[in-house]
């Protein structure tokens, strides 16, 4: 089972859109996929057409030991499922204060469902608190969605520091699989320059003892597309909402690229844990 966290501490960069639509594209190709929404804003949950009612278990109950991950999971399609989020998840930091091993709770929960899915993709909150650390401690891979802006380069260095810290302290098999450029305007000089800078940075990191030594910039670029912005309000992925749109084409290509690139860490790590 490949486990992937999608993270960026900056909001509005396409993180949730990338999580949901890569997951949907993988499921469309026959992969068994679970999306875990670790963001209290619950945008991935809503994007997938789920609105949790009072009393329904969410990932909050899972982390607090009140429900299993299976109990919190809902079937979306034949190969696609979601463990949804709720605003209550914002209280997790306080709920788990003083709990021994609180950063490793999600890792233990994933161990319970390792045989049921080919991919687990986690939508992380736009912060670097206990929820994101739980996700990074549990997965083997990370994807960073970015807009092609120069300010994004400054955020990239902080994210890489966080990934390296978690790899050193909690999860030595954690690796950065790649950067996904979203809202990409291929005709602008800025987009080309930022993309080239990021690619050169990763090329210079080859052979180093860092979690991004084998990272790539996905060649599939997610172009600006109004259909991608509209799909969440209908609770659908781009493939159910506008399957012939540029957004659907781009995310299919990115998912195919993800399938082809083997992770630096072993995809069977959870089975062996």
Secondary structure as UniProt FT lines:
FT   STRAND          2..6
FT   HELIX           15..28
FT   TURN            29..30
FT   STRAND          33..37
FT   TURN            40..41
FT   HELIX           43..47
FT   TURN            48..49
FT   TURN            54..55
FT   HELIX           59..63
FT   TURN            64..65
FT   TURN            69..72
FT   STRAND          73..75
FT   STRAND          80..83
FT   HELIX           87..91
FT   HELIX           92..95
FT   TURN            96..98
FT   TURN            100..101
FT   HELIX           102..104
FT   HELIX           105..110
FT   TURN            111..112
FT   TURN            114..116
FT   STRAND          119..123
FT   HELIX           130..138
FT   STRAND          141..147
FT   HELIX           150..169
FT   TURN            172..173
FT   STRAND          175..182
FT   TURN            186..187
FT   HELIX           189..204
FT   TURN            205..207
FT   TURN            211..214
FT   STRAND          216..217
FT   HELIX           226..231
FT   HELIX           232..234
FT   HELIX           238..241
FT   TURN            243..244
FT   HELIX           246..260
FT   TURN            267..268
FT   HELIX           269..272
//
